[in-house]
Amino acid sequence: MRNKPKIKYVCGNEALLDSIRLLWQILNQNHLDLSPYFKQDYVEMNFEKRKASLLKKAVSAELRVDIAVDVITGQNVGYCVSSINEEKTGEIESIFVASNYRGWGIGDSLMRTVLTWMDEKGTLAKIVEVAAGNEQAFSFYNRYGFFTRKTVLKQIMKG
């Protein structure tokens, strides 16, 4: 049985985005591996593009970055990027916990923290998008009251 890691949580804004680069890249690779139809989207998406889209969103929305850090190693082992837009919709933009740190409640802690933040900010709705192929994440989100509302289909463009 492995020992539970000692984790500290760091919270900030878009200034922390560079700190999640490696973990985000692992998540993007996971989405690439799982994607049944849109692998090219994940091949073409890199951290700089994702960071630019989040920074653009931060102009008109409040962006929050929470990072889970292993106290012993100093490594970032999980993160959650969330936002609240002008319409008071909170969104879990991206959440990830390194595979060897799963099962210790890190994802739960990140989710509870950002959902509390969204409640304190008076959000009227909360959303999260789940990539096709990653449906196993539904059970995680269901624990926090997130359920499938609709399914959006996208045509695969040829050429």
MODELLER restraints for C-alpha pairs under 7 A, 6 or more apart:
rsr = mdl.restraints
at = mdl.atoms
rsr.add(forms.Gaussian(group=physical.xy_distance, feature=features.Distance(at['CA:4:A'], at['CA:104:A']), mean=6.67, stdev=0.5))
rsr.add(forms.Gaussian(group=physical.xy_distance, feature=features.Distance(at['CA:5:A'], at['CA:70:A']), mean=6.63, stdev=0.5))
rsr.add(forms.Gaussian(group=physical.xy_distance, feature=features.Distance(at['CA:6:A'], at['CA:70:A']), mean=5.97, stdev=0.5))
rsr.add(forms.Gaussian(group=physical.xy_distance, feature=features.Distance(at['CA:6:A'], at['CA:71:A']), mean=5.63, stdev=0.5))
rsr.add(forms.Gaussian(group=physical.xy_distance, feature=features.Distance(at['CA:7:A'], at['CA:68:A']), mean=6.25, stdev=0.5))
rsr.add(forms.Gaussian(group=physical.xy_distance, feature=features.Distance(at['CA:7:A'], at['CA:69:A']), mean=5.45, stdev=0.5))
rsr.add(forms.Gaussian(group=physical.xy_distance, feature=features.Distance(at['CA:7:A'], at['CA:70:A']), mean=4.77, stdev=0.5))
rsr.add(forms.Gaussian(group=physical.xy_distance, feature=features.Distance(at['CA:7:A'], at['CA:71:A']), mean=5.55, stdev=0.5))
rsr.add(forms.Gaussian(group=physical.xy_distance, feature=features.Distance(at['CA:8:A'], at['CA:68:A']), mean=5.88, stdev=0.5))
rsr.add(forms.Gaussian(group=physical.xy_distance, feature=features.Distance(at['CA:8:A'], at['CA:69:A']), mean=5.28, stdev=0.5))
rsr.add(forms.Gaussian(group=physical.xy_distance, feature=features.Distance(at['CA:8:A'], at['CA:70:A']), mean=6.60, stdev=0.5))
rsr.add(forms.Gaussian(group=physical.xy_distance, feature=features.Distance(at['CA:8:A'], at['CA:71:A']), mean=6.29, stdev=0.5))
rsr.add(forms.Gaussian(group=physical.xy_distance, feature=features.Distance(at['CA:9:A'], at['CA:66:A']), mean=6.80, stdev=0.5))
rsr.add(forms.Gaussian(group=physical.xy_distance, feature=features.Distance(at['CA:9:A'], at['CA:67:A']), mean=5.60, stdev=0.5))
rsr.add(forms.Gaussian(group=physical.xy_distance, feature=features.Distance(at['CA:9:A'], at['CA:68:A']), mean=4.70, stdev=0.5))
rsr.add(forms.Gaussian(group=physical.xy_distance, feature=features.Distance(at['CA:9:A'], at['CA:69:A']), mean=6.14, stdev=0.5))
rsr.add(forms.Gaussian(group=physical.xy_distance, feature=features.Distance(at['CA:10:A'], at['CA:66:A']), mean=5.66, stdev=0.5))
rsr.add(forms.Gaussian(group=physical.xy_distance, feature=features.Distance(at['CA:10:A'], at['CA:67:A']), mean=5.13, stdev=0.5))
rsr.add(forms.Gaussian(group=physical.xy_distance, feature=features.Distance(at['CA:10:A'], at['CA:68:A']), mean=6.56, stdev=0.5))
rsr.add(forms.Gaussian(group=physical.xy_distance, feature=features.Distance(at['CA:11:A'], at['CA:65:A']), mean=5.79, stdev=0.5))
rsr.add(forms.Gaussian(group=physical.xy_distance, feature=features.Distance(at['CA:11:A'], at['CA:66:A']), mean=4.47, stdev=0.5))
rsr.add(forms.Gaussian(group=physical.xy_distance, feature=features.Distance(at['CA:11:A'], at['CA:67:A']), mean=6.43, stdev=0.5))
rsr.add(forms.Gaussian(group=physical.xy_distance, feature=features.Distance(at['CA:12:A'], at['CA:64:A']), mean=5.87, stdev=0.5))
rsr.add(forms.Gaussian(group=physical.xy_distance, feature=features.Distance(at['CA:12:A'], at['CA:65:A']), mean=5.28, stdev=0.5))
rsr.add(forms.Gaussian(group=physical.xy_distance, feature=features.Distance(at['CA:12:A'], at['CA:66:A']), mean=6.48, stdev=0.5))
rsr.add(forms.Gaussian(group=physical.xy_distance, feature=features.Distance(at['CA:13:A'], at['CA:63:A']), mean=5.69, stdev=0.5))
rsr.add(forms.Gaussian(group=physical.xy_distance, feature=features.Distance(at['CA:13:A'], at['CA:64:A']), mean=4.59, stdev=0.5))
rsr.add(forms.Gaussian(group=physical.xy_distance, feature=features.Distance(at['CA:13:A'], at['CA:65:A']), mean=5.29, stdev=0.5))
rsr.add(forms.Gaussian(group=physical.xy_distance, feature=features.Distance(at['CA:14:A'], at['CA:55:A']), mean=6.78, stdev=0.5))
rsr.add(forms.Gaussian(group=physical.xy_distance, feature=features.Distance(at['CA:14:A'], at['CA:63:A']), mean=6.23, stdev=0.5))
rsr.add(forms.Gaussian(group=physical.xy_distance, feature=features.Distance(at['CA:14:A'], at['CA:64:A']), mean=6.64, stdev=0.5))
rsr.add(forms.Gaussian(group=physical.xy_distance, feature=features.Distance(at['CA:14:A'], at['CA:65:A']), mean=6.57, stdev=0.5))
rsr.add(forms.Gaussian(group=physical.xy_distance, feature=features.Distance(at['CA:16:A'], at['CA:65:A']), mean=6.40, stdev=0.5))
rsr.add(forms.Gaussian(group=physical.xy_distance, feature=features.Distance(at['CA:17:A'], at['CA:51:A']), mean=6.97, stdev=0.5))
rsr.add(forms.Gaussian(group=physical.xy_distance, feature=features.Distance(at['CA:20:A'], at['CA:79:A']), mean=6.86, stdev=0.5))
rsr.add(forms.Gaussian(group=physical.xy_distance, feature=features.Distance(at['CA:21:A'], at['CA:47:A']), mean=6.41, stdev=0.5))
rsr.add(forms.Gaussian(group=physical.xy_distance, feature=features.Distance(at['CA:25:A'], at['CA:47:A']), mean=6.80, stdev=0.5))
rsr.add(forms.Gaussian(group=physical.xy_distance, feature=features.Distance(at['CA:27:A'], at['CA:96:A']), mean=6.68, stdev=0.5))
rsr.add(forms.Gaussian(group=physical.xy_distance, feature=features.Distance(at['CA:28:A'], at['CA:42:A']), mean=6.28, stdev=0.5))
rsr.add(forms.Gaussian(group=physical.xy_distance, feature=features.Distance(at['CA:31:A'], at['CA:42:A']), mean=6.93, stdev=0.5))
rsr.add(forms.Gaussian(group=physical.xy_distance, feature=features.Distance(at['CA:32:A'], at['CA:39:A']), mean=5.17, stdev=0.5))
rsr.add(forms.Gaussian(group=physical.xy_distance, feature=features.Distance(at['CA:32:A'], at['CA:42:A']), mean=5.33, stdev=0.5))
rsr.add(forms.Gaussian(group=physical.xy_distance, feature=features.Distance(at['CA:34:A'], at['CA:133:A']), mean=4.94, stdev=0.5))
rsr.add(forms.Gaussian(group=physical.xy_distance, feature=features.Distance(at['CA:34:A'], at['CA:134:A']), mean=6.39, stdev=0.5))
rsr.add(forms.Gaussian(group=physical.xy_distance, feature=features.Distance(at['CA:35:A'], at['CA:132:A']), mean=6.05, stdev=0.5))
rsr.add(forms.Gaussian(group=physical.xy_distance, feature=features.Distance(at['CA:35:A'], at['CA:133:A']), mean=4.93, stdev=0.5))
rsr.add(forms.Gaussian(group=physical.xy_distance, feature=features.Distance(at['CA:36:A'], at['CA:133:A']), mean=6.06, stdev=0.5))
rsr.add(forms.Gaussian(group=physical.xy_distance, feature=features.Distance(at['CA:60:A'], at['CA:85:A']), mean=6.71, stdev=0.5))
rsr.add(forms.Gaussian(group=physical.xy_distance, feature=features.Distance(at['CA:60:A'], at['CA:86:A']), mean=6.81, stdev=0.5))
rsr.add(forms.Gaussian(group=physical.xy_distance, feature=features.Distance(at['CA:61:A'], at['CA:83:A']), mean=6.44, stdev=0.5))
rsr.add(forms.Gaussian(group=physical.xy_distance, feature=features.Distance(at['CA:61:A'], at['CA:84:A']), mean=5.52, stdev=0.5))
rsr.add(forms.Gaussian(group=physical.xy_distance, feature=features.Distance(at['CA:61:A'], at['CA:85:A']), mean=4.28, stdev=0.5))
rsr.add(forms.Gaussian(group=physical.xy_distance, feature=features.Distance(at['CA:61:A'], at['CA:86:A']), mean=6.11, stdev=0.5))
rsr.add(forms.Gaussian(group=physical.xy_distance, feature=features.Distance(at['CA:62:A'], at['CA:83:A']), mean=5.39, stdev=0.5))
rsr.add(forms.Gaussian(group=physical.xy_distance, feature=features.Distance(at['CA:62:A'], at['CA:84:A']), mean=5.21, stdev=0.5))
rsr.add(forms.Gaussian(group=physical.xy_distance, feature=features.Distance(at['CA:62:A'], at['CA:85:A']), mean=6.46, stdev=0.5))
rsr.add(forms.Gaussian(group=physical.xy_distance, feature=features.Distance(at['CA:63:A'], at['CA:82:A']), mean=5.91, stdev=0.5))
rsr.add(forms.Gaussian(group=physical.xy_distance, feature=features.Distance(at['CA:63:A'], at['CA:83:A']), mean=4.43, stdev=0.5))
rsr.add(forms.Gaussian(group=physical.xy_distance, feature=features.Distance(at['CA:63:A'], at['CA:84:A']), mean=6.75, stdev=0.5))
rsr.add(forms.Gaussian(group=physical.xy_distance, feature=features.Distance(at['CA:64:A'], at['CA:81:A']), mean=5.72, stdev=0.5))
rsr.add(forms.Gaussian(group=physical.xy_distance, feature=features.Distance(at['CA:64:A'], at['CA:82:A']), mean=5.23, stdev=0.5))
rsr.add(forms.Gaussian(group=physical.xy_distance, feature=features.Distance(at['CA:64:A'], at['CA:83:A']), mean=6.00, stdev=0.5))
rsr.add(forms.Gaussian(group=physical.xy_distance, feature=features.Distance(at['CA:65:A'], at['CA:80:A']), mean=5.87, stdev=0.5))
rsr.add(forms.Gaussian(group=physical.xy_distance, feature=features.Distance(at['CA:65:A'], at['CA:81:A']), mean=4.58, stdev=0.5))
rsr.add(forms.Gaussian(group=physical.xy_distance, feature=features.Distance(at['CA:65:A'], at['CA:82:A']), mean=6.55, stdev=0.5))
rsr.add(forms.Gaussian(group=physical.xy_distance, feature=features.Distance(at['CA:66:A'], at['CA:79:A']), mean=5.43, stdev=0.5))
rsr.add(forms.Gaussian(group=physical.xy_distance, feature=features.Distance(at['CA:66:A'], at['CA:80:A']), mean=5.19, stdev=0.5))
rsr.add(forms.Gaussian(group=physical.xy_distance, feature=features.Distance(at['CA:66:A'], at['CA:81:A']), mean=6.44, stdev=0.5))
rsr.add(forms.Gaussian(group=physical.xy_distance, feature=features.Distance(at['CA:66:A'], at['CA:110:A']), mean=6.94, stdev=0.5))
rsr.add(forms.Gaussian(group=physical.xy_distance, feature=features.Distance(at['CA:67:A'], at['CA:76:A']), mean=6.62, stdev=0.5))
rsr.add(forms.Gaussian(group=physical.xy_distance, feature=features.Distance(at['CA:67:A'], at['CA:78:A']), mean=5.78, stdev=0.5))
rsr.add(forms.Gaussian(group=physical.xy_distance, feature=features.Distance(at['CA:67:A'], at['CA:79:A']), mean=4.27, stdev=0.5))
rsr.add(forms.Gaussian(group=physical.xy_distance, feature=features.Distance(at['CA:67:A'], at['CA:80:A']), mean=6.58, stdev=0.5))
rsr.add(forms.Gaussian(group=physical.xy_distance, feature=features.Distance(at['CA:68:A'], at['CA:76:A']), mean=5.77, stdev=0.5))
rsr.add(forms.Gaussian(group=physical.xy_distance, feature=features.Distance(at['CA:68:A'], at['CA:77:A']), mean=5.61, stdev=0.5))
rsr.add(forms.Gaussian(group=physical.xy_distance, feature=features.Distance(at['CA:68:A'], at['CA:78:A']), mean=4.85, stdev=0.5))
rsr.add(forms.Gaussian(group=physical.xy_distance, feature=features.Distance(at['CA:68:A'], at['CA:79:A']), mean=5.86, stdev=0.5))
rsr.add(forms.Gaussian(group=physical.xy_distance, feature=features.Distance(at['CA:69:A'], at['CA:75:A']), mean=5.54, stdev=0.5))
rsr.add(forms.Gaussian(group=physical.xy_distance, feature=features.Distance(at['CA:69:A'], at['CA:76:A']), mean=4.38, stdev=0.5))
rsr.add(forms.Gaussian(group=physical.xy_distance, feature=features.Distance(at['CA:69:A'], at['CA:77:A']), mean=5.64, stdev=0.5))
rsr.add(forms.Gaussian(group=physical.xy_distance, feature=features.Distance(at['CA:70:A'], at['CA:76:A']), mean=6.37, stdev=0.5))
rsr.add(forms.Gaussian(group=physical.xy_distance, feature=features.Distance(at['CA:70:A'], at['CA:77:A']), mean=6.49, stdev=0.5))
rsr.add(forms.Gaussian(group=physical.xy_distance, feature=features.Distance(at['CA:77:A'], at['CA:97:A']), mean=5.89, stdev=0.5))
rsr.add(forms.Gaussian(group=physical.xy_distance, feature=features.Distance(at['CA:77:A'], at['CA:98:A']), mean=5.39, stdev=0.5))
rsr.add(forms.Gaussian(group=physical.xy_distance, feature=features.Distance(at['CA:77:A'], at['CA:101:A']), mean=6.87, stdev=0.5))
rsr.add(forms.Gaussian(group=physical.xy_distance, feature=features.Distance(at['CA:78:A'], at['CA:96:A']), mean=5.40, stdev=0.5))
rsr.add(forms.Gaussian(group=physical.xy_distance, feature=features.Distance(at['CA:78:A'], at['CA:97:A']), mean=4.02, stdev=0.5))
rsr.add(forms.Gaussian(group=physical.xy_distance, feature=features.Distance(at['CA:78:A'], at['CA:98:A']), mean=6.01, stdev=0.5))
rsr.add(forms.Gaussian(group=physical.xy_distance, feature=features.Distance(at['CA:79:A'], at['CA:95:A']), mean=5.62, stdev=0.5))
rsr.add(forms.Gaussian(group=physical.xy_distance, feature=features.Distance(at['CA:79:A'], at['CA:96:A']), mean=5.58, stdev=0.5))
rsr.add(forms.Gaussian(group=physical.xy_distance, feature=features.Distance(at['CA:79:A'], at['CA:97:A']), mean=6.56, stdev=0.5))
rsr.add(forms.Gaussian(group=physical.xy_distance, feature=features.Distance(at['CA:80:A'], at['CA:94:A']), mean=5.62, stdev=0.5))
rsr.add(forms.Gaussian(group=physical.xy_distance, feature=features.Distance(at['CA:80:A'], at['CA:95:A']), mean=4.21, stdev=0.5))
rsr.add(forms.Gaussian(group=physical.xy_distance, feature=features.Distance(at['CA:80:A'], at['CA:96:A']), mean=6.61, stdev=0.5))
rsr.add(forms.Gaussian(group=physical.xy_distance, feature=features.Distance(at['CA:80:A'], at['CA:110:A']), mean=6.35, stdev=0.5))
rsr.add(forms.Gaussian(group=physical.xy_distance, feature=features.Distance(at['CA:81:A'], at['CA:92:A']), mean=6.32, stdev=0.5))
rsr.add(forms.Gaussian(group=physical.xy_distance, feature=features.Distance(at['CA:81:A'], at['CA:93:A']), mean=5.32, stdev=0.5))
rsr.add(forms.Gaussian(group=physical.xy_distance, feature=features.Distance(at['CA:81:A'], at['CA:94:A']), mean=5.17, stdev=0.5))
rsr.add(forms.Gaussian(group=physical.xy_distance, feature=features.Distance(at['CA:81:A'], at['CA:95:A']), mean=6.37, stdev=0.5))
rsr.add(forms.Gaussian(group=physical.xy_distance, feature=features.Distance(at['CA:82:A'], at['CA:91:A']), mean=5.50, stdev=0.5))
rsr.add(forms.Gaussian(group=physical.xy_distance, feature=features.Distance(at['CA:82:A'], at['CA:92:A']), mean=4.52, stdev=0.5))
rsr.add(forms.Gaussian(group=physical.xy_distance, feature=features.Distance(at['CA:82:A'], at['CA:93:A']), mean=5.02, stdev=0.5))
rsr.add(forms.Gaussian(group=physical.xy_distance, feature=features.Distance(at['CA:82:A'], at['CA:94:A']), mean=6.97, stdev=0.5))
rsr.add(forms.Gaussian(group=physical.xy_distance, feature=features.Distance(at['CA:83:A'], at['CA:90:A']), mean=5.53, stdev=0.5))
rsr.add(forms.Gaussian(group=physical.xy_distance, feature=features.Distance(at['CA:83:A'], at['CA:91:A']), mean=5.25, stdev=0.5))
rsr.add(forms.Gaussian(group=physical.xy_distance, feature=features.Distance(at['CA:83:A'], at['CA:92:A']), mean=6.73, stdev=0.5))
rsr.add(forms.Gaussian(group=physical.xy_distance, feature=features.Distance(at['CA:83:A'], at['CA:93:A']), mean=6.88, stdev=0.5))
rsr.add(forms.Gaussian(group=physical.xy_distance, feature=features.Distance(at['CA:84:A'], at['CA:90:A']), mean=4.28, stdev=0.5))
rsr.add(forms.Gaussian(group=physical.xy_distance, feature=features.Distance(at['CA:84:A'], at['CA:91:A']), mean=6.35, stdev=0.5))
rsr.add(forms.Gaussian(group=physical.xy_distance, feature=features.Distance(at['CA:88:A'], at['CA:122:A']), mean=6.99, stdev=0.5))
rsr.add(forms.Gaussian(group=physical.xy_distance, feature=features.Distance(at['CA:88:A'], at['CA:123:A']), mean=4.61, stdev=0.5))
rsr.add(forms.Gaussian(group=physical.xy_distance, feature=features.Distance(at['CA:88:A'], at['CA:124:A']), mean=5.52, stdev=0.5))
rsr.add(forms.Gaussian(group=physical.xy_distance, feature=features.Distance(at['CA:88:A'], at['CA:125:A']), mean=6.95, stdev=0.5))
rsr.add(forms.Gaussian(group=physical.xy_distance, feature=features.Distance(at['CA:89:A'], at['CA:123:A']), mean=5.51, stdev=0.5))
rsr.add(forms.Gaussian(group=physical.xy_distance, feature=features.Distance(at['CA:89:A'], at['CA:124:A']), mean=5.84, stdev=0.5))
rsr.add(forms.Gaussian(group=physical.xy_distance, feature=features.Distance(at['CA:89:A'], at['CA:125:A']), mean=4.84, stdev=0.5))
rsr.add(forms.Gaussian(group=physical.xy_distance, feature=features.Distance(at['CA:89:A'], at['CA:126:A']), mean=5.56, stdev=0.5))
rsr.add(forms.Gaussian(group=physical.xy_distance, feature=features.Distance(at['CA:90:A'], at['CA:118:A']), mean=6.16, stdev=0.5))
rsr.add(forms.Gaussian(group=physical.xy_distance, feature=features.Distance(at['CA:90:A'], at['CA:123:A']), mean=5.98, stdev=0.5))
rsr.add(forms.Gaussian(group=physical.xy_distance, feature=features.Distance(at['CA:90:A'], at['CA:125:A']), mean=6.16, stdev=0.5))
rsr.add(forms.Gaussian(group=physical.xy_distance, feature=features.Distance(at['CA:90:A'], at['CA:126:A']), mean=4.49, stdev=0.5))
rsr.add(forms.Gaussian(group=physical.xy_distance, feature=features.Distance(at['CA:90:A'], at['CA:127:A']), mean=6.29, stdev=0.5))
rsr.add(forms.Gaussian(group=physical.xy_distance, feature=features.Distance(at['CA:91:A'], at['CA:126:A']), mean=5.57, stdev=0.5))
rsr.add(forms.Gaussian(group=physical.xy_distance, feature=features.Distance(at['CA:91:A'], at['CA:127:A']), mean=4.82, stdev=0.5))
rsr.add(forms.Gaussian(group=physical.xy_distance, feature=features.Distance(at['CA:91:A'], at['CA:128:A']), mean=5.63, stdev=0.5))
rsr.add(forms.Gaussian(group=physical.xy_distance, feature=features.Distance(at['CA:92:A'], at['CA:127:A']), mean=6.44, stdev=0.5))
rsr.add(forms.Gaussian(group=physical.xy_distance, feature=features.Distance(at['CA:92:A'], at['CA:128:A']), mean=5.05, stdev=0.5))
rsr.add(forms.Gaussian(group=physical.xy_distance, feature=features.Distance(at['CA:93:A'], at['CA:128:A']), mean=6.75, stdev=0.5))
rsr.add(forms.Gaussian(group=physical.xy_distance, feature=features.Distance(at['CA:97:A'], at['CA:107:A']), mean=6.36, stdev=0.5))
